[in-house]
Amino acid sequence: MNYMWEAILQGEEQGIVKEDIRFAPARLANPYREVFFKDINRILLDGEPVEVNAYYRYGAIFSALLDEDMNKYTELRKVLFDILTHYLSELDLRQGLCRAEYYFKFLREDIEANLFGPKCGERLKCFTGKQRRLVLAGLLRMYKAGVSMLLLAQLLRELYPGSITYMDARGVRELLIYIGQKKTPALTAQVELICDLFVPADYDIKLFWDKHFGLIDTDETMDIGNIMMF
């Protein structure tokens, strides 16, 4: 982690909202890094203020604020420094936005506002930052290409590498979904959101978590004690 914007992205990955991330002037400035940690291999935020070498890129902006004449305005300087660093970090992040990124942002806001259905906002919080991005990308693909069970299967495989999606070959609108992970409240909320967003309402869905149903002549699914009856 070298730049302020990387700290914002890392906070999002950890589920920390950017308003809860605090930036502070580095006590021991490193001339080769913007974000300073005593442990240079540190990749996680721990709730402590992120120390920043304000002269690394923005000396012209911060030189007056960090001048010793401002020492008597400690609280004001602390607040202004945090506001400015957040603003500059947002500018960095927006420079890398493409049209798809804006679509992701709008879709996420709509889901969080429960415009896709009740409880959707709470369920979305159960995903990590990378998982949320996969869900939003899948939703955008569905808008472009239409509802597709192959798209659903691809998304589930991206989220849960061991998952398998079965469709009835007889034309019955039924899905059998093997997740390949032990059932937990968070995982249940994730799968429920995916089914709400990607599966047509007239489909019957049967979920299998860490135990697969038995398939004759497929030894991997016929392990005694690990078979789900179906």
Beta strands, then each sheet from edge to edge (+ up, - down):
strand 1: 23-25
strand 2: 35-36
strand 3: 50-52
strand 4: 164-167
strand 5: 174-178
strand 6: 204-208
strand 7: 212-213
strand 8: 227-228
sheet 1: 1+ 3+ 2-
sheet 2: 4+ 5- 6-
sheet 3: 7+ 8+
end
